[in-house]
Amino acid sequence: MQIAIVHYHLNRGGVARVIENHLRALAAIWHYPRPLDVALLFCGDKQGWPERLQEELPNVRLHECPLSGLAYDTPERPAPPAAQLADDIETALRRTGFSPGSTLLHVHNHNLGKNAALPLALRELAHRGLRLLLQIHDFAEDFRPANYAYLLQRLAPDSPDALPCLLYPQASHIHYAVLNGRDHAILSEAGVADEHLHALPNPVTVPGQLPAREPVRKRLAAVGLDPSRRFFVYPVRAIRRKNLGEAVLWAALLRDTAQVGNTLPPLNPVELPQYQQWRRLGLALKLPLLFELGQLQDVTFPEVIAAADAVLTTSVAEGFGMVFLETWLMGRPLVGRDLPEITAEFRDSGIQLNGLYDRLQIPLELIDVDRFRQDLLDAYNLAALEYGRELLGPDDLDAAMPRLVRDGCV
């Protein structure tokens, strides 16, 4: 058997770390004389990818196959024709010595709208007989209306009802993997056969011993860490759904006693303006914020965690929620926003998440309520337009307000 793992990039972050952990898990169970061949197909970007991974996995033979056609779409660099991308993937496999009949194509997040050619290219490869395992970490249908609108525009501009069939093809040699019970139920109810649908929770690794805390804090003083204050780190790439604004709010609330740090900026150009807006606001308000700690040349990620008193999360949407598990293995408490649809399974397994909240109450008296109502209606209707849903009016908002406002707080 040969495995070809497909993702847009191998830059440090959630999916790349999952791929790394999958490779380590495969190495742990592969006990045959001949190494397991694994091809890595990606656009060529691999910032933060562990370069010594091959040395650590002697019984897995890695073949890196950079394909520019797998990069994120941008106005300057749109996706290639789907047939060309399918040809490029098949050619890369053959050059690596992978034969279609013995290869499993394990694809991550093909449906997310990052590259409009990939879903159609995979359909073409399936027609050619390649076996597919499509692992879904996130959905364009879940909190990403701009991604969904882009897919609709590129793949089914004249027949919106055809888009689900294009994104989620069905065949005996196409299987799906999901991260949690919620996503399993969604695809099952949408018509994916149970024998083709698999629960594949993300592997969570036990990190090594964290370095000593105080020496790291003293070194981080060079970039603004105050060793006398508590330090909360939000260890994520600050894309929109990670909700950096709420972390900025915590920095404002804790400004006299603590500092809040983030590790990585967005790589996607579409995400950068909002990230830069929050940075400018933090600077203008002189908030105790530290940014891009994960990009410091002489400080490692374990050292950033070691310097922290606790890990902060303010994300409003997760596919799996690694932070809810990994934090404990790193020896740090977790505080911040709960995501019950994700954490319910963890709690059922005995994980204690007592430092989380499901609402951060803002008194209405602090804000312009009329502007809030209009902004909320505008935001909802913008998303509704992109999803092709019915628009709401002021009366609909009146009916929704009792669910949004409790005890004079939103």
N, C-alpha and C positions, 0 to 999 in steps of 0.2 A: 504494500500500500504506500502511496505517496500523498502528501497533504500539501495543498497550496493555500496559504492564508492571504487574503486580499483585504487591504484597507487603504484609505486615501494616503496616509502618511504613517510614519513611526515616531513622530515627535512625542516627547514626554507628555504624559497625561493619561486619562482614563483608559481608552481603548488600547493604546500601545502597551500600557502596563498589563492589561488583561492578556494581550497576545504574548507578552513575555512570560507571564505566569502559566499560560497554556503550554508554552514550550517547556517550561520547567516541569510541569505535571506530566507531559508526554515522556520526557526523559526519565522521570521517576518510575514509570511503569513499563518502559521499553526494555526488555531483557533478551533480545535476540542478538545473534552474532553480528549481523549486518546493521549499521546505523539506520535510523529512520530518516528518510529524505523529506525535508520540509522547505518549500519555496515561499519566500516572502515577496509578494507583489505589492508595490506602493509607488508613490509618485517620485520618490528619490529623497524626500525630506526625512531626516531622522535625528532631529535635535534632541539630545538627551538619551538616545537609544544606547543600551549597554554594549559597548564595542567588544568587550571580552566575553560576551555571552556564549559564543561558539566554544571557547576554551572551557567554559564551565559545564557544557553539555556535550561530552565526547561521543555519546551514543545517538545524538541527533545531528544530522548534517544539514546545515542551513545554506540556502541558495538565495541570495538577494537579487531581485529582479526589478530594477527601477523602470517604471513606465510613466512617462509624463502625462499620458491620458487619464491617469487616476487622480490627478490633482483636483483641488476644489475649483469649481467654475468661478470665473470672475469676468467682468465686462471685457477686460483686456485679453483674457484667455478662456474663452468658452469651451465647453466640453467638445471632444471630437465626435464625429459620427459614430453611432453605436456599433455599426458593423466593423468599423476600423478598430474600435477599442476591443471588440471580441476577437478580431484577428490578432491584435497585438498581444492579448493575454494568451491565446493559444500558441502563438509563435514563441513567446517567452517560456512557456512550459516545455515545448518541444526542444528548444535550445538547451534547457536545463536537464533534459533527459526524462521528462515526465510524459507519460503516455495517457491520453484521455481515458482509456479503459481502466487504468489503475489509479487514477487521481481523484481525490475529493477536494473540491473547491470550497473552502471555508471563508465566507465573505461576511465582513462586519459592516453593519449600518448602511446597506445598499439603498435603503428606502428613504434616506433622510433629506434628500434634496441638495446635497453638497456637490454632486456631479450627476447631471441629468442623463448622461449617456450610460451610466453603469447599470441601471435596472434593465434597459433594453439590451445591452450587451450580454447580460447574464441570461436573459430569455433566449438570445441567439445561441449562447453556449449550451444551454439546456437542450435546445433543438438539435444541437450537434452531438448530444449524448453525454456531456459532462455531468457528473453528479454534483449537486450543490447542497451545501448546508448554509443557510442564510441566517446569521445570528443578528438579532435585533436588540440593540441597546436602547434606542430611542425611536420615537415616531414623529414624522413631520406633522401628523394629525394631532399631536399632543403638545400644545403650547408653542408651536412653531408655524404660525400662519403664513409668514413670508416664504418659508421653505416650501410649504404645500402649494402656495400660489405659483411659485417658480416651477415646480414639477408639473402643475396643471398647464401652465403656459407652454412648457417645452414638450410635454409628452401627450397631452390630450386637450388642446385648446378648443376643439370643436365638439368634444364628447366627454364631458367631465365624469360621467358615470363609468367610463372605461378605465379611469386612472387606477382604482384599486386592483383590477385584473393585471395591469401592467406592472404595478409595484409588488404584487404578491402572487406570482404565478403558481400554478398547481400542476404537479406531475408526480409519477411514482418515484422519480429519482431527484425530487426537490424536497428537502426537509427544512424545517425552521427550528431555531433555538431561541429561547427567551430567558430573561433573567429572573423572573418572579411570577407568582401566581396571578397577579393582576394582568400581566401581559399574556400569559397563557390563556386566561379566560377570554380576553379580547379577541385573540386570533381564533380560538376554538369557536366562539360564537359567530365569528365572521365567516366560518366555513372551512378552516384548515382541519384536515382529518387528524384525529388524535394520534394515529400511528406515524404521522409526519411531523408531529409537534413535540418538542423536547424541552424540558426545564434544564437550563445550564447556568446555574448561579455563578457569578464571577469568583474565581479562586482568590482567596485572601491569604497572603503570605505573612509569616511571622518575621519581622525585621530583626536585624541584629541588635545588640546592646547599644542604646543611645549613648553618645559621648557625654562627658560631665557637663552639667548645666552652666555653672558659673563662668568657666573660661570662655564658653561660646558667647555668653551674654556680654562679656567684656569686649570680645572681638567685634560683636555687632554694634557696640557703642560707636564705632567709626561711621556707621550708616544711620545713626540716630536713635538706637535703642537705649532707653534709660534703664540701667540695671536696677534702679530702686523701685520701678513700677512693675505691676503685673503686665504680662504680655500674652495676648490672644492672637493666634495665627490662623488664618483662613487659607489652607493649603490647596488652592485650586487655580486653574486658568480662568481669569475673570471674564468669562463670556456672560451674556445677558441673563441667562436663566440661573446663574450663580448668585444673582441679586446682590451685587456689590454695594448698592445704595444702602441696604440694611446694615451691612458691616460698617459703612461710613457713619450711619446713625448711631451704632453702638460706640464708635470712637467718640462721637459727640457726647453721648450720655456718660461715658467713662473718662472723659478728658482729664479729670483731675487725679485719677488713680491708676490708669492703665493705658496701654498702647495696643493698637490693632494692626496686624501686618498681613499682607497678601503675598503669594509666592510668584505667580506667573501672569503676564499680560495675555490678551487674546492674540492669536496668530491670524485669524480671519479678518481681512480688512473691513468687512461689514460690521464687525463687533468693536472695532477700535474707537470710533467716535464717542460712544457712550462711556466706555472705560476712561477715556481721556477727560470726559466731562466730570466724572466723579473725582478723578485726580485733581483737576483744577479747583473743584469745590472744596476738597479737603485742604488744599493749599490756601485758598482764599479765607477759609474759616480757621486756619491754623490748628487743624485737628491732629491728634497724636496718631498719625497713620504712616505706615512704612509699606512701600510697594516693591514688587519684583524681587523679593528676597531670594527666590529660587534661581535667580540669574546672576547672583554674586559669584565672582570668579573663585574666591578663596573660602567659600562657605558651602557645605553640602546640605542637601535636603534633611538628612537626619540631624544635622547640627541645628537647623532652623527649628525643627520640632523639639529638640532638646532644650532650646532656649525658652520655649513657650511654657506658660503656666497651664494653658488649656487650648484645645482646638475649637475654633468657632465655625459654625456652618449657618449660612442664611439662604441656601439654595431653595428655589421654589419648585423645582422639577428635577427628578433624577430617574435614570433608568434602573439602576441597581442600588446605589447608595453606599459605595465603598467606605465613605467617611464614617458611617454609623458603626462599622465593624473594625476598621483598621486602627482607629484612634486608640481603642483599648489595647490592641497589640503593641502600640507604640508607647504605652504607659502614660497616656495623658487623658484627662477627663474631656468630655465633649459637651459643649453648650451651644445653644442657638435654636434654629427653627426645625420643628418636627415635620415630617412628611408621612402621615399615618398610612397612606396607601402603600408606602415602601417599607416602613418600619414595623408594620403589624406582624409580618412573618418573623422578623428578628425578635420581637418581644415574645411571640409564641414559642420561640426556641430558647427563651430564658435570658436574652440580652436586656440589661437594664439601661434605660435611656432617660434617666430622671432629670437631666439638665436641659431638657428641650421644652419649647413652648409651641403651641399651635396658633397663637395670635399674639401680635405685638400691638397693644392697644394705644391708639393715638386719639386724644380727646378732640372732638369736633370743634371745640371752642378755639383750638390752636390754628385752624385752617379756614380758608374761604370755602364754605360748604357748597355754594352755588357753583363755584369753579370746579370743585371736586366732582360734583354730580355731572357737569358737562364733560369734564376730562374723562370720567369713567365711561360715559355713554359713547363718546367719540372713540375711545380705545376699543371698546367692545365691538362697535360697528365697523371699525377698520379691520379687526380680525374676522368679523362675520363676512365682510366683503371678500376677503382673501380666501376664506373657506367656502364661499358661495352659499352662505346661510342667510336667513331672514334678518333684516335689521330691526332694532328695537327703538322705541320712542320713549318720551318722558314718562308715560303711564307705566310702561314695563319697568322702568327704573324705580318708580314709586313702589311697585310690588316687591322689588328685590331688596330695597333698602333695609327692611327689618332683619334680613339675614346678614347684612353687612355691618349694621350698627348695633352695638350692644352697650347698654348703660351709658349712652352718650359718647361712645368711642367707636372708632373704625379701625 
